[in-house]
Each structure stands twice: as C-alpha cells, then as structure tokens.
Amino acid sequence: MPGPPVTIGCAVVLSPGAAGAPDSGIISVVTQAIATAGGMPLAVVGSVCQMVNSVSGAPYPLPIPGGGSTSVTINGTALIRMGDQIQADSGSTGGALHQR
C-alpha cells in the first residue's frame, strides 16, 4: 500500500535499469507547484528522476510517464507516493520509490 506523498530528493530504484541491472537515483524536478508539503512541491506523473546507470555510472534523466495514485490527482495528474510502482518505459518493469 502506498505511503505518504514524495518530493525532490526521494530515492528511486528502476528494475531492470538501462543496462539490465537495477539503476538508482532521486527525484530531481517536480513539474507542479500547486500542492506542497513543508514548502516542497509534491511529485506527480511528469516529474523527472535523475538516475545513474549501475553498470557504466552514466547519469540520465527519467521522466515519470505513468503510474502513481489512481485516486489522488493534482490538476488531473496522478500524485506519486512512497512505495508506488511507477511506469518507466516498455523495457522496464518500473521503479519503486523509497525514502532516503
């Protein structure tokens, strides 16, 4: 069951990653500024994760194209919460959000 909403700095694990092994990163950009918690904007679909390829060490951006809450939206966009399985792309089973 998903937990509280997340914001910039939340850890993300993507499996499989860009080279097969899981990649890790953080949410670095939140695309909305309407809803905040403690002065930080809450992440929604469309927010960007800064990921690191676990094999090469190369950084890459990963926009969150889908997943998140099916019942809570901000301006019609799904809220992202701790423990959500987010969609990444057709080659990935998705990412998991973890508190850091």
Order of alpha helices (4+ residues) and beta strands (2+ residues): beta-beta-beta-beta-beta-beta-beta-beta-beta-beta-beta
